[in-house]
Amino acid sequence: MEKGRTGTPLPTKPREGGLQPTLVLATVSAAFGSAFQYGYNIAVVNTPHKVLKSFYNETYFERHGTFMDDTVLLLLWSCTVSMFPLGGFLGSLIVGLLVDKCGRKGTLLINDIFAIVPAILMGVSKVARAFELIIFSRVLVGVCAGISYSALPMYLGELAPKNLRGMIGTMTEVFVIIGLFLAQIFSLQAILGNVTARHFRPVLLALTGVPALIQLLSLPFFPESPRYTLIQKGDEETTRRALRRLRGRADVEAEMEDMRTEERAERAAGHLSVLNLFTFRSLRWQLISVIVLMAGQQLSGINAVNYYADSIYTSAGVEAAHSQYITVAVGVVNIVMTVISAATVERLGRRLLLLAGYGICGSACLVLTLALLFQSTVPELSYLGVICVFAYIAGHSIGPSPVPSVVRTEIFLQSSRRAAFMVDGAVHWLTNFIVGLVFPSIQVAIGAYSFLIFSGLCLLTAVYIYVVFPETKGKTFVEINRIFAKRNKVEIPEEKEGISSAGPSVPAKETSF
C-alpha cells in the first residue's frame, strides 16, 4: 500500500477482475447450452422448409389417401414457425419464478429438459410418421429459448467482474449467432437438407439436444451466481469461494462489500413484482429503457430483412439454388461483427455501439428502399440492394443485437431484476411475433416502402438512446442505479443506520417530475 507525505497509508484501488479459466469455461458451458438453442431453432426450419412441407403432405396422404389442401398446408407450416416465438413468450413468463427458486445456474440446468425432450420427439417424428411431434416440439424448444434468453444474461452478468461484464454479457448474442449459423450450414441441401420427404433426416432437428446434454454434464461443476448466493441465499462462505474461483485471487472483499450494499437495499426493498415495477417511480426510466431496447431490437427490421433477402438476391441475378450460400455468407458477417462488438464493448462503451448500430441499420433500410424502387429503371441498383442487406446485418450485429443482453442486467438491482427480465423477455418475444405476423401483409400492401418504417424506428430508438440512456461501462450495479436515480428525479441518500438506500425501494425524497 502506498503512503502519503505524512506517512498515512493511501487506500489502494481494488484490482480489476481478469479473464480466468473458470469464468471462461462457465461462460462457454452456459452460453453454448442455452443461447445456442435460440439461434439454431430460428434458422433450422428455414432452408429445408420444402422438405418439411413435403413430409407433412406425404404423411397426411398415408393417413387419408389424399394430399392436403394448399391452405391447410400453409396453416400447418405457419403453426410450425410461429410456435417457436409463442413458446418463447411462455418461457419468459415463468423465468422469474425459476431464477428465484432454483437459482440462475439451476434454472439453466432445468431448462435443458425443454431442449432434450423435444430433440427426442423430433428425432423420432419420421419413424412415428407424425408431423404433429415437430409442431409440438417447436413449442417446447421455444420455452427453452424463452427461459434461456432471460436466465443466461442474468447468470453471465452476475458472474463477470464489472470490467468484463460487457464482453461476457455479449456472449449470449454470440452463441445465438453461432447457433443460427450452424443451422444454416447443416440445412444446406448438400449436407442435410435433401429435397424430398423420402430423404428427410430428422437428425437436423434433433441436433438441438446435443448442446443441452453437454451443458447438463458440464455446468454443475461451475459456481452459481455469487450475487444470488449472497443476496438471496445469505451464504457468505460459498459466495467467497465462488468469487475466488472466478476472479483467480484470494482477496475478494471489495466485491463482497459491493454485494452487501446491494443486499441491504434488497432487505429494505423486498422483491418487486411486475406490477410494482410499472408503478415504482425510482425505476421508471430503467423500465422504459429496457422496453425501448428490446422492442427496438425487433422493430428495427432484422426479421423483415431476413424475410426479404431471398427476393433481393434473386433480383440481383442470384439463382434460387445458390441463394442459400449467400445466406451463409451473411451468417459469417453476422458472427464476425458480433465478435468485434464483444471485443470492443468495454473499450467503446454500450451507447456508442448502440448508436452506431442503429445508424447503420437505419441508413441501410433507407438506401435499400431506394434501390428496390428504382432497380427496374437502373438494373445495377439490384447489387446495391444486396450490399444493403450485408450492411444492415453488420450494423445490427454491432449494437442492437448483442448490447441489450448486457445492459438489461446492468440497469436493475437484484430486487427488481427478476420482474424486469419477465417484462423485457415478454416484450422481446411479442415484438418478434408481431413483426413475423404483420410484415408480410405490410410488404404486400406498400412493397419497398415498408423499409422506410424500419428506418424511422431505427432513428427513433437512436434518439432515445442518445437523449436518455447513460453509459454503464465500468460501473457497479449500485453506481448505475444512482445514475438512474437522478434521471428519475429521486434522491437516494447515502447509507444510514446500517441500511443502504441504493436500492429502488427507498425514495427518501422525491422531486417534481
PyMOL commands that set and color helices and strands:
alter all, ss='L'
color gray80, all
select helices_A, chain A and resi 21-43+49-64+70-102+104-111+113-123+125-128+132-159+165-169+171-186+197-199+203-206+209-221+226-232+236-247+253-269+274-279+281-299+302-315+320-348+350-374+381-398+403-410+414-467+477-487
alter helices_A, ss='H'
color red, helices_A
select strands_A, chain A and resi 490-491+509-510
alter strands_A, ss='S'
color yellow, strands_A
deselect
rebuild
show_as cartoon
